[in-house]
C-alpha cells in the first residue's frame, strides 16, 4: 500500500510517500480502505518528538489517527461490521506506528463507528478526534440544558464542535474568537466575544453572574479568566493546559470510545453537528498539510484525500 512515513522525528519535510506492507488484521479488528484522513495538531507534535516522553513510537511511523473509509476485511470474532460497511474512526493504538495516512489501516472495533450518511468522506474524516475531544470535554464539564458555558477558541477545530454540541444540549454558549470569526460563531448560535485584556468584563456584560461551565482550547490566560467566571472550578475543562488541574479544574486527553463516536455520528445525521473543512490535499502533500496546521490560521479541518 501507499503510505506517508517518517523515519525520524523532525519538521514536516521528514514526511515522504512510500510503499509499505498491508496491515495485518488481528482478532477484533477490521481492515479499512481509507478514503480520507483528518489532520490534527497532535499529528505534527508527535512527528516533531514533542510527545516522546509519553508516547511509545516504532519507526518508521505512519502518522494520523482520524479516518473515514470502507471495511475491506474483518478479523476473527468481528460480528458487528462486514465488508463494505462505511466507517469512521479515531484509530489511536497503544503505540505510534501504523496510522491513517495510508491506503489501508487496521482498527479495533472499539475505535470505530458507522460513518454519518449526512457527511461526505472529507467531512467524515474530520469528525472523530476533534469531535470526541469536544464531546468528552462537555461531559467532564457536566454541560446540560439551561447552563451558560464559555468555549475558548470557539471557532477552532475542537471549539467549533464544542459550541455546536453545547447548543444541541440546550446550553447558552459564549465563545471567544477573533473579530473575523464572530459572524461564523453567530451562525452556530453562539454569542461571540473577543480575546485579550478585559475578557472577564466582556463576558460579565453578557452574563452578569458568570458562567456555569468552561471548555478551554487555548490555555494560559483563558484558564485564569474561566476560573474567575466560574463559581464551581471543577466545571473547568482544558484540553491544552495542565494548569487547569492546579486551579481545581480538569486537563483532559481525549479517549477513543466507539459509543461516543456513534453518538457524534447520530448528531451529524440529525444536522446538529457540522464539520467545516478548510482544505483538502492529496495524500502526497501531507507535509504541506502539517505546515498549514502549524500556522494555526485555518477555520475548520485540513483533510488528506487518499482514495
SERO-4910 file (N, C-alpha, C, O; in steps of 0.05 Angstrom, whole numbers):
BEGIN
 pado doro    nc1    nc2    nc3   cac1   cac2   cac3    cc1    cc2    cc3    oc1    oc2    oc3
  Unk    A     17    -24      0      0      0      0     18     25      0     41     24      8
  Unk    A      6     47    -10     19     73     -7     14     85     20     -8     83     31
  Unk    A     34     97     32     31    110     58     51    132     61     72    132     48
  Unk    A     44    151     78     63    172     86     79    161    110     67    151    129
  Unk    A    105    163    109    121    153    131    141    175    140    147    193    125
  Unk    A    151    171    165    174    187    174    192    168    189    183    151    205
  Unk    A    217    170    184    237    151    195    252    163    219    268    150    231
  Unk    A    246    188    225    257    201    248    240    225    255    224    234    239
  Unk    A    242    235    280    228    259    288    239    283    272    263    283    264
  Unk    A    222    303    267    232    327    254    210    345    243    187    342    251
  Unk    A    218    363    226    200    382    213    182    368    192    187    344    186
  Unk    A    162    381    181    145    368    161    160    355    138    150    336    127
  Unk    A    183    366    131    197    354    108    208    326    113    219    314     94
  Unk    A    206    316    137    214    288    142    193    268    130    199    245    127
  Unk    A    169    278    124    149    261    113    154    254     84    163    271     69
  Unk    A    149    229     77    153    221     49    133    199     42    125    184     59
  Unk    A    126    198     17    108    177      7    124    152      1    146    153    -11
  Unk    A    114    129     11    129    104      7    110     81      4     86     83     10
  Unk    A    121     58     -4    106     33     -4    111     18     22    134     15     30
  Unk    A     89      9     34     91     -6     59     74    -31     58     55    -32     42
  Unk    A     81    -52     73     65    -76     73     36    -70     82     32    -53     99
  Unk    A     17    -84     71    -10    -81     80    -12    -90    109      1   -109    118
  Unk    A    -29    -76    126    -31    -84    154    -43   -111    158    -60   -120    142
  Unk    A    -34   -125    179    -47   -149    187    -73   -142    203    -75   -120    214
  Unk    A    -91   -161    203   -117   -156    216   -121   -176    239   -126   -199    234
  Unk    A   -117   -166    263   -119   -183    287   -148   -189    294   -166   -176    284
  Unk    A   -152   -209    312   -179   -214    322   -191   -188    334   -177   -174    348
  Unk    A   -216   -183    328   -229   -160    338   -224   -135    322   -233   -113    330
  Unk    A   -209   -137    300   -203   -114    283   -216   -116    256   -225   -137    247
  Unk    A   -217    -93    243   -225    -92    214   -203    -78    199   -187    -63    210
  Unk    A   -202    -84    173   -183    -70    155   -200    -50    140   -220    -56    128
  Unk    A   -191    -25    141   -205     -3    128   -190      7    104   -166     13    105
  Unk    A   -204      8     81   -194     22     57   -199     51     61   -222     60     61
  Unk    A   -178     67     64   -180     95     72   -189    112     49   -177    112     28
  Unk    A   -211    127     54   -220    147     34   -208    174     41   -199    188     23
  Unk    A   -207    181     66   -196    207     74   -185    204    103   -195    189    119
  Unk    A   -165    221    109   -153    221    136   -152    250    145   -144    268    131
  Unk    A   -161    254    170   -161    281    182   -133    287    192   -118    270    202
  Unk    A   -126    313    190   -100    323    200   -106    339    226   -123    357    226
  Unk    A    -92    333    247    -95    346    273    -69    356    283    -48    345    276
  Unk    A    -69    377    299    -43    388    310    -27    366    325     -2    367    324
  Unk    A    -40    347    337    -25    326    351     -8    310    332     12    299    340
  Unk    A    -16    309    306      0    293    287     28    305    284     48    290    287
  Unk    A     30    331    279     57    343    276     72    346    302     96    347    302
  Unk    A     57    348    324     70    349    350     84    322    356    106    322    366
  Unk    A     69    301    351     82    274    353    105    272    334    127    261    341
  Unk    A    101    281    309    122    278    289    147    294    296    169    286    287
  Unk    A    144    315    311    167    331    319    181    320    344    203    330    351
  Unk    A    169    301    357    181    289    380    172    302    406    183    295    427
  Unk    A    153    321    405    145    335    429    132    317    450    132    323    474
  Unk    A    120    295    441    106    277    459    121    251    464    109    231    473
  Unk    A    147    251    458    162    226    461    163    216    489    165    191    493
  Unk    A    161    233    509    163    224    537    138    209    545    138    194    565
  Unk    A    116    211    530     91    198    538     80    178    518     62    163    524
  Unk    A     91    178    493     80    160    472    102    142    462    124    151    454
  Unk    A     97    116    462    116     97    450    114     99    420     92    100    409
  Unk    A    137     99    407    138    101    378    155     78    366    174     69    379
  Unk    A    147     70    342    162     50    327    167     60    299    148     59    283
  Unk    A    191     68    293    197     78    267    201     55    247    211     33    255
  Unk    A    194     59    222    182     84    210    153     87    218    137     68    218
  Unk    A    146    112    225    118    118    234    101    125    209    110    139    191
  Unk    A     77    114    209     56    125    191     39    142    209     26    132    227
  Unk    A     38    169    205     23    186    223     -7    183    219    -17    169    201
  Unk    A    -22    197    236    -51    200    233    -68    183    250    -62    159    254
  Unk    A    -89    195    262   -108    180    278   -137    181    268   -153    164    275
  Unk    A   -143    201    252   -171    204    241   -174    190    215   -156    192    198
  Unk    A   -196    176    211   -200    161    186   -230    160    179   -247    159    197
  Unk    A   -235    160    153   -261    152    142   -256    134    119   -239    140    102
  Unk    A   -270    112    118   -265     93     96   -284     70     96   -305     70    110
  Unk    A   -278     49     81   -295     26     76   -281      1     87   -258     -3     83
  Unk    A   -297    -16    101   -286    -41    112   -279    -59     89   -295    -66     72
  Unk    A   -253    -67     88   -243    -84     67   -241   -113     76   -244   -131     59
  Unk    A   -237   -118    101   -235   -145    112   -241   -144    142   -238   -123    154
  Unk    A   -249   -166    153   -255   -168    182   -238   -190    194   -233   -211    182
  Unk    A   -229   -186    219   -214   -206    233   -232   -226    247   -257   -224    245
  Unk    A   -220   -244    261   -235   -264    276   -252   -251    297   -244   -231    310
  Unk    A   -276   -262    301   -295   -253    322   -304   -224    318   -310   -210    338
  Unk    A   -306   -216    293   -318   -190    288   -346   -195    276   -348   -206    254
  Unk    A   -366   -188    290   -394   -194    282   -410   -168    277   -432   -169    267
  Unk    A   -399   -145    286   -414   -120    284   -408   -104    259   -422    -84    254
  Unk    A   -388   -112    243   -382    -99    218   -378   -121    197   -370   -143    203
  Unk    A   -383   -113    172   -378   -131    149   -365   -116    127   -364    -92    127
  Unk    A   -354   -131    108   -340   -119     85   -360   -101     70   -383   -108     65
  Unk    A   -351    -77     64   -368    -57     50   -380    -36     68   -390    -16     58
  Unk    A   -379    -40     94   -390    -20    113   -373      5    112   -349      4    110
  Unk    A   -386     28    113   -373     54    114   -369     62    143   -389     63    158
  Unk    A   -345     69    151   -339     74    179   -321     98    182   -309    108    163
  Unk    A   -321    108    207   -302    129    215   -288    119    240   -298    100    253
  Unk    A   -265    130    246   -251    121    270   -230    141    280   -219    156    265
  Unk    A   -227    140    306   -204    153    320   -185    130    326   -187    118    348
  Unk    A   -167    124    308   -151    100    309   -125    106    324   -103    106    312
  Unk    A   -127    110    350   -104    114    367    -98     87    380   -112     78    397
  Unk    A    -75     76    372    -67     50    382    -49     53    407    -44     76    415
  Unk    A    -40     31    418    -24     32    442      4     43    437     18     50    456
  Unk    A     12     44    412     38     56    406     35     70    379     17     64    363
  Unk    A     53     89    373     52    104    349     69     89    328     93     87    330
  Unk    A     55     80    307     69     65    286     53     65    260     61     77    240
  Unk    A     29     52    261     14     48    237    -12     64    238    -33     55    247
  Unk    A     -9     89    228    -31    108    229    -48    109    204    -48     90    188
  Unk    A    -63    130    200    -84    132    180    -76    146    154    -91    148    136
  Unk    A    -51    157    153    -42    170    128    -33    148    109     -9    147    102
  Unk    A    -51    131    101    -44    107     85    -69     98     70    -92    106     76
  Unk    A    -65     80     51    -88     70     36   -103     49     52   -127     45     47
  Unk    A    -90     37     71   -103     17     88    -95     21    117    -72     28    123
  Unk    A   -113     16    136   -106     17    164   -124     -4    178   -147     -7    172
  Unk    A   -112    -18    197   -127    -37    214   -136    -22    239   -122     -5    249
  Unk    A   -160    -30    249   -171    -16    272   -188    -35    288   -204    -49    278
  Unk    A   -184    -35    315   -201    -50    332   -229    -38    331   -232    -14    328
  Unk    A   -249    -55    333   -277    -45    332   -283    -26    355   -303    -11    353
  Unk    A   -267    -25    376   -271     -6    398   -265     22    390   -271     41    404
  Unk    A   -252     26    366   -243     52    357   -259     64    335   -254     86    326
  Unk    A   -280     50    326   -294     59    302   -324     60    306   -335     49    326
  Unk    A   -337     73    288   -367     75    287   -375     77    258   -359     81    240
  Unk    A   -401     75    254   -411     77    226   -409    106    217   -415    125    232
  Unk    A   -402    110    192   -399    137    180   -427    150    179   -446    138    171
  Unk    A   -429    176    187   -454    190    183   -461    193    154   -444    201    138
  Unk    A   -485    185    147   -493    187    119   -494    216    109   -491    221     85
  Unk    A   -499    234    127   -502    263    120   -475    276    113   -475    298    101
  Unk    A   -453    263    119   -426    275    114   -413    262     90   -416    237     86
  Unk    A   -398    277     74   -382    265     53   -357    254     66   -353    257     90
  Unk    A   -340    242     50   -316    228     61   -298    248     75   -287    242     96
  Unk    A   -294    271     63   -275    290     75   -286    301    102   -271    303    121
  Unk    A   -312    307    102   -324    317    127   -323    295    149   -317    300    172
  Unk    A   -329    270    141   -329    248    160   -302    244    172   -300    237    196
  Unk    A   -280    248    156   -253    244    166   -245    265    186   -227    261    202
  Unk    A   -259    288    186   -253    310    204   -268    308    230   -263    325    248
  Unk    A   -285    288    233   -302    287    257   -290    274    282   -293    284    304
  Unk    A   -276    251    279   -270    234    303   -255    248    325   -265    251    347
  Unk    A   -229    255    321   -213    265    343   -223    291    355   -227    293    379
  Unk    A   -228    311    338   -237    337    349   -265    335    360   -271    347    380
  Unk    A   -282    319    346   -309    316    356   -310    302    383   -325    310    401
  Unk    A   -295    280    386   -294    266    411   -282    283    433   -292    282    456
  Unk    A   -262    299    427   -250    317    447   -271    336    458   -273    339    482
  Unk    A   -286    348    440   -307    367    448   -329    353    464   -337    363    484
  Unk    A   -338    330    454   -359    316    467   -352    307    495   -367    311    514
  Unk    A   -328    296    498   -319    287    525   -313    311    543   -316    308    567
  Unk    A   -303    333    532   -299    357    549   -325    367    560   -326    374    583
  Unk    A   -346    368    544   -372    377    554   -383    358    575   -395    366    595
  Unk    A   -378    332    571   -386    313    592   -371    317    618   -383    316    640
  Unk    A   -345    322    616   -329    326    640   -337    352    654   -335    354    679
  Unk    A   -346    372    638   -355    397    650   -384    396    658   -395    416    669
  Unk    A   -397    374    653   -425    369    661   -444    390    649   -462    400    663
  Unk    A   -440    396    624   -456    416    610   -484    404    603   -485    382    591
  Unk    A   -505    418    610   -532    408    606   -550    431    598   -542    454    597
  Unk    A   -575    424    593   -595    444    585   -597    466    606   -598    461    630
  Unk    A   -597    491    596   -600    514    614   -575    525    625   -575    547    637
  Unk    A   -552    511    621   -526    521    630   -517    544    612   -524    546    588
  Unk    A   -500    561    623   -485    581    607   -456    571    607   -444    568    628
  Unk    A   -446    567    583   -419    556    581   -402    574    563   -412    584    543
  Unk    A   -377    578    571   -358    593    554   -340    573    541   -329    555    554
  Unk    A   -336    576    515   -317    560    499   -295    578    489   -301    597    474
  Unk    A   -271    573    497   -248    589    488   -237    578    461   -233    553    459
  Unk    A   -232    595    442   -224    587    415   -248    573    402   -245    551    391
  Unk    A   -271    585    403   -296    573    395   -298    568    365   -315    552    356
  Unk    A   -282    581    349   -283    578    320   -262    557    311   -261    551    287
  Unk    A   -246    546    329   -226    527    321   -237    499    317   -261    495    318
  Unk    A   -219    480    313   -227    453    307   -243    441    329   -266    432    324
  Unk    A   -232    439    353   -247    428    376   -269    448    385   -291    439    391
  Unk    A   -263    473    385   -282    493    395   -307    494    379   -329    497    390
  Unk    A   -305    492    352   -329    493    336   -348    469    341   -372    471    339
  Unk    A   -336    446    347   -352    423    355   -364    427    383   -388    421    387
  Unk    A   -348    438    402   -358    442    429   -382    461    429   -401    457    443
  Unk    A   -380    482    413   -403    501    412   -428    488    401   -449    491    412
  Unk    A   -425    473    379   -448    461    367   -461    440    386   -485    438    388
  Unk    A   -444    424    399   -454    404    417   -467    416    441   -488    405    451
  Unk    A   -456    438    451   -468    451    475   -495    463    467   -514    461    483
  Unk    A   -497    475    444   -522    486    434   -543    464    431   -566    467    438
  Unk    A   -534    441    421   -552    418    417   -563    408    444   -584    396    445
  Unk    A   -548    412    466   -556    404    492   -575    424    505   -586    419    527
  Unk    A   -579    447    492   -596    467    503   -581    487    521   -594    501    537
  Unk    A   -555    489    519   -540    508    534   -538    535    520   -540    536    495
  Unk    A   -533    556    535   -526    582    524   -496    582    521   -482    576    541
  Unk    A   -486    590    498   -457    588    493   -446    616    487   -456    630    469
  Unk    A   -426    623    502   -409    647    497   -383    637    486   -370    620    499
  Unk    A   -374    647    464   -349    637    452   -329    659    446   -335    680    436
  Unk    A   -304    654    454   -282    673    448   -271    667    421   -267    644    413
  Unk    A   -265    688    406   -254    686    379   -245    713    370   -252    733    381
  Unk    A   -229    713    349   -221    739    337   -245    751    322   -264    736    316
  Unk    A   -245    776    318   -267    791    306   -276    778    279   -300    777    273
  Unk    A   -256    769    264   -263    758    237   -280    733    238   -293    725    219
  Unk    A   -281    720    262   -297    695    265   -323    699    280   -338    680    285
  Unk    A   -330    724    286   -354    729    302   -380    722    286   -398    710    298
  Unk    A   -381    729    261   -405    722    245   -408    692    243   -430    682    244
  Unk    A   -386    678    239   -386    649    237   -398    637    263   -414    619    262
  Unk    A   -389    648    286   -400    638    311   -429    643    315   -444    627    325
  Unk    A   -438    667    306   -466    673    308   -483    653    292   -505    646    300
  Unk    A   -472    644    269   -486    624    253   -490    598    268   -508    582    263
  Unk    A   -472    593    287   -473    568    303   -491    572    328   -494    553    344
  Unk    A   -502    596    332   -518    601    355   -503    609    380   -512    606    402
  Unk    A   -479    621    375   -460    628    396   -460    659    399   -463    673    380
  Unk    A   -456    668    424   -452    697    429   -422    701    430   -408    693    449
  Unk    A   -411    715    410   -382    718    409   -371    741    426   -384    761    429
  Unk    A   -347    736    437   -332    757    450   -303    756    441   -294    734    433
  Unk    A   -288    778    441   -261    778    432   -242    769    455   -249    770    478
  Unk    A   -219    759    446   -198    751    465   -186    776    479   -193    798    473
  Unk    A   -167    770    497   -150    791    507   -159    805    532   -178    797    545
  Unk    A   -144    826    539   -149    841    563   -178    850    565   -189    860    545
  Unk    A   -190    847    588   -218    855    592   -238    833    585   -262    839    585
  Unk    A   -228    809    580   -246    787    573   -267    782    595   -291    779    589
  Unk    A   -258    781    619   -277    775    641   -300    796    642   -323    788    645
  Unk    A   -293    821    639   -313    842    639   -332    840    615   -356    844    618
  Unk    A   -321    832    592   -338    830    568   -358    806    572   -381    808    564
  Unk    A   -348    785    584   -366    762    589   -388    769    609   -411    762    606
  Unk    A   -379    783    630   -399    791    651   -420    811    640   -442    813    651
  Unk    A   -413    825    620   -432    843    607   -455    827    594   -477    837    591
  Unk    A   -448    803    586   -468    785    574   -482    767    595   -505    761    593
  Unk    A   -466    759    615   -476    741    636   -466    751    663   -443    745    671
  Unk    A   -482    767    676   -473    782    700   -464    763    722   -448    770    739
  Unk    A   -476    739    723   -469    720    745   -446    701    737   -440    683    751
  Unk    A   -434    707    714   -412    689    705   -423    666    689   -445    667    678
  Unk    A   -408    644    688   -416    621    672   -417    596    690   -405    595    712
  Unk    A   -432    576    680   -434    551    695   -411    531    689   -404    515    706
  Unk    A   -401    533    664   -380    514    656   -362    527    635   -370    547    623
  Unk    A   -338    517    632   -319    528    613   -304    506    600   -295    487    613
  Unk    A   -301    508    573   -284    490    557   -262    507    545   -268    525    529
  Unk    A   -238    500    552   -215    516    543   -198    502    522   -189    479    527
  Unk    A   -195    514    499   -179    503    477   -155    521    471   -143    518    450
  Unk    A   -148    539    490   -127    558    485   -105    555    507    -81    554    500
  Unk    A   -113    555    532    -94    554    554    -85    582    563    -95    602    552
  Unk    A    -67    584    582    -57    609    591    -78    626    605    -91    617    624
  Unk    A    -81    651    595   -100    670    607   -129    660    606   -145    668    623
  Unk    A   -135    643    587   -162    632    586   -169    616    610   -192    616    619
  Unk    A   -150    601    621   -154    586    646   -160    605    669   -179    600    684
  Unk    A   -144    626    671   -149    645    693   -176    659    690   -190    662    710
  Unk    A   -183    667    666   -208    680    662   -231    661    669   -251    670    681
  Unk    A   -229    636    660   -250    617    666   -254    613    696   -276    612    706
  Unk    A   -231    611    710   -233    607    739   -247    630    752   -262    626    771
  Unk    A   -242    654    743   -255    678    754   -285    679    748   -300    689    765
  Unk    A   -293    668    726   -321    669    718   -337    646    729   -362    648    730
  Unk    A   -324    625    739   -338    602    749   -342    603    779   -324    611    794
  Unk    A   -365    594    788   -369    591    817   -360    563    826   -352    560    849
  Unk    A   -360    544    808   -351    517    814   -327    510    795   -331    504    772
  Unk    A   -303    512    806   -279    508    788   -277    480    777   -263    476    757
  Unk    A   -291    460    788   -290    433    778   -303    430    750   -299    410    736
  Unk    A   -317    451    742   -330    451    716   -314    465    694   -324    472    673
  Unk    A   -288    470    700   -269    480    681   -255    456    669   -242    440    683
  Unk    A   -256    453    642   -241    432    629   -224    444    607   -234    458    589
  Unk    A   -198    439    609   -180    449    588   -169    425    573   -162    404    585
  Unk    A   -168    427    546   -157    405    530   -128    411    522   -116    396    507
  Unk    A   -117    433    534    -89    441    526    -71    449    549    -47    448    546
  Unk    A    -82    456    572    -66    468    593    -68    453    619    -89    452    632
  Unk    A    -45    441    628    -45    426    654    -51    443    678    -58    432    699
  Unk    A    -49    470    675    -55    487    698    -84    485    707    -91    493    729
  Unk    A   -101    475    690   -129    472    697   -132    455    722   -148    460    739
  Unk    A   -115    434    724   -115    417    748   -108    432    773   -119    428    794
  Unk    A    -89    451    770    -80    466    793   -100    485    805    -99    493    828
  Unk    A   -120    494    788   -140    513    797   -166    499    803   -187    512    806
  Unk    A   -166    472    805   -190    457    812   -206    446    789   -226    434    793
  Unk    A   -196    451    764   -210    440    741   -197    414    731   -186    399    747
  Unk    A   -200    409    705   -191    384    694   -176    390    668   -185    405    651
  Unk    A   -152    379    665   -137    378    640   -141    351    628   -131    331    639
  Unk    A   -155    349    606   -163    322    596   -149    316    569   -141    334    554
  Unk    A   -147    291    564   -137    280    538   -159    262    528   -169    244    542
  Unk    A   -166    265    503   -189    250    491   -183    220    491   -160    212    487
  Unk    A   -204    204    495   -202    175    495   -217    164    472   -240    173    466
  Unk    A   -207    144    458   -223    130    437   -247    118    451   -245    105    472
  Unk    A   -270    121    439   -295    110    451   -315    106    428   -326    125    417
  Unk    A   -321     81    422   -339     75    400   -367     85    405   -381     94    387
  Unk    A   -376     84    430   -403     93    437   -405    123    433   -425    133    422
  Unk    A   -386    138    443   -386    167    439   -385    174    410   -398    193    401
  Unk    A   -368    159    395   -366    165    366   -392    160    351   -399    175    333
  Unk    A   -406    138    359   -432    132    347   -452    155    353   -468    161    336
  Unk    A   -451    166    377   -468    188    384   -462    213    367   -480    227    358
  Unk    A   -437    218    362   -429    240    345   -440    236    316   -449    254    303
  Unk    A   -438    211    307   -448    204    281   -478    209    279   -488    220    259
  Unk    A   -492    201    300   -521    206    301   -528    235    300   -546    244    285
  Unk    A   -514    251    316   -519    280    316   -513    293    289   -526    312    281
  Unk    A   -492    283    275   -486    293    249   -508    287    229   -516    304    213
  Unk    A   -519    263    231   -541    255    213   -567    271    219   -583    275    201
  Unk    A   -570    280    244   -593    296    251   -589    326    245   -607    342    250
  Unk    A   -565    333    234   -560    360    227   -552    378    251   -551    403    248
  Unk    A   -546    366    274   -539    382    297   -509    387    299   -500    404    314
  Unk    A   -493    372    284   -464    376    283   -455    377    254   -460    359    238
  Unk    A   -442    399    247   -430    402    220   -399    401    223   -388    409    243
  Unk    A   -386    391    202   -357    391    201   -349    411    180   -357    409    157
  Unk    A   -332    430    188   -324    451    169   -296    444    159   -276    442    174
  Unk    A   -294    439    133   -269    431    120   -256    456    108   -268    468     90
  Unk    A   -233    463    116   -219    486    106   -204    479     80   -205    495     61
  Unk    A   -192    456     79   -176    449     56   -173    419     53   -171    404     73
  Unk    A   -173    409     28   -168    381     22   -144    379      4   -142    392    -17
  Unk    A   -124    363     13   -100    359     -2    -96    330     -8   -106    313      7
  Unk    A    -82    323    -30    -77    294    -35    -57    283    -15    -42    298     -2
  Unk    A    -57    257    -12    -41    244      8    -11    252      6      2    257     27
  Unk    A     -1    255    -18     27    261    -21     35    289    -12     59    295    -10
  Unk    A     15    306     -6     21    332      4     17    334     34     10    355     45
  Unk    A     22    312     48     19    312     77     37    332     91     29    345    111
  Unk    A     61    336     81     79    356     93     67    384     91     70    399    110
  Unk    A     55    391     69     42    417     66     19    419     86     14    441     97
  Unk    A      4    397     89    -18    397    109     -8    403    137    -21    418    151
  Unk    A     15    392    144     27    398    170     35    427    173     31    439    194
  Unk    A     47    438    151     55    466    152     31    484    157     32    503    173
  Unk    A      9    478    143    -15    494    146    -27    492    174    -35    511    186
  Unk    A    -26    467    184    -37    463    211    -20    478    232    -31    489    251
  Unk    A      6    478    228     24    491    247     20    522    247     24    535    268
  Unk    A     12    533    225      7    562    224    -17    570    241    -19    592    250
  Unk    A    -36    551    244    -59    556    261    -79    577    251    -93    590    266
  Unk    A    -80    580    224    -97    601    213   -122    590    198   -137    605    187
  Unk    A   -125    564    198   -147    552    184   -172    553    201   -171    551    226
  Unk    A   -195    555    188   -221    553    202   -233    526    193   -241    523    170
  Unk    A   -233    507    211   -242    480    204   -219    461    199   -196    467    206
  Unk    A   -225    439    187   -206    417    186   -190    417    160   -199    426    139
  Unk    A   -166    407    162   -149    400    139   -151    370    135   -148    355    154
  Unk    A   -156    362    110   -161    334    104   -142    324     83   -136    339     64
  Unk    A   -133    299     85   -118    286     64   -137    267     49   -148    249     61
  Unk    A   -139    271     23   -155    253      6   -137    230     -2   -116    234    -13
  Unk    A   -146    206      4   -129    182     -1   -138    166    -25   -122    160    -42
  Unk    A   -164    159    -26   -174    143    -49   -203    149    -54   -215    138    -72
***
